[in-house]
């Protein structure tokens, strides 16, 4: 029943997003805009997204070493690239994370729980870094951009993240968390939240590492926002990068929620709505959103090539040797 309800809600949301786009967009104009897009700006957008996969693998390596699991930077980069490929056919980035858990647990037998906790912690730090950038975007937008409700949505995300930080790090919050367990169990989120909670508390003795990873992640996310700006420039939208530091964090947070498969329609509707609030024509905004979809598709190509090469060589990669 619950699965049927989720499918129904997904179809409804997809239909509403598509109806909004049909109402706002002239597909003929969008096609013309895409055909005239600058390949150089598009290439820059793709390069930014692929290039930031390398430091994200380094971040993952640091967290694994703190739990006594050492792995090569080359393999972790490979796993990241393959996870992006998985994300194209599985629900949002969650599917890619599941792929990473599966492959990493095979290389570290008996450590599935630890691997899951690390990847969830990594995802949590990424979300917190995005929210921090959202808070900065909130301040940048005040009195400068008339983006209405979007500012307050970012404000809610910031407040919610502060509450979560208190719940996960403050020992005084444990009685409250225990009272919430029945509700979390009914919502089927108790196990991932428990893994994240345990993962966070394992690193209580690694405060400097957590702070370094958080700042490192924030810098990576800040660079990734420029990929949206470059993609918009490719279709002739000449706005300052500043507005994308208002838009980008909220957009990345929206993509984390599996409203539709791979963000279809919701992504473009978000671009049309947000950029329209700062005076961008709906056709150009839609083209920008579609171009960013092509950027994320290009991000999946290296992982697809790796899987093809490994398939041609025969079999999966061997496990690590444990002495």
Buried (B, 14 or more C-beta within 10 A) or exposed (E): EEEEEEEEEBEEBBEBBBEBBEEBBBEEBBEEBBEEBBEEBBBBBBBBBBEBBBBBBBBBBBBBEBBEBEBEEEBBBBBBBBBBBBBBEBBBBBBBBBBBBBBBBBBBEEBBEBBBBBBBBBBBBBBBBBBBBBBBBBEBBEEEBEBEEBBEBBEEBBEEBEEBBEBBEEEEBEEEBEEBEEEBEEEEEBEBBBBBBBBBEBBEEBEEBBEEBBEBBBEBBBEBBBBBBBBBBBBBBEBEBEBBBBBBBBBBBBBBEBBBBBBBBBBBBBBBBBBBBBEBBBBBBBBBBBBBBBBBBBBBBBBBEBBEEBEEEEEEBEEBEEE
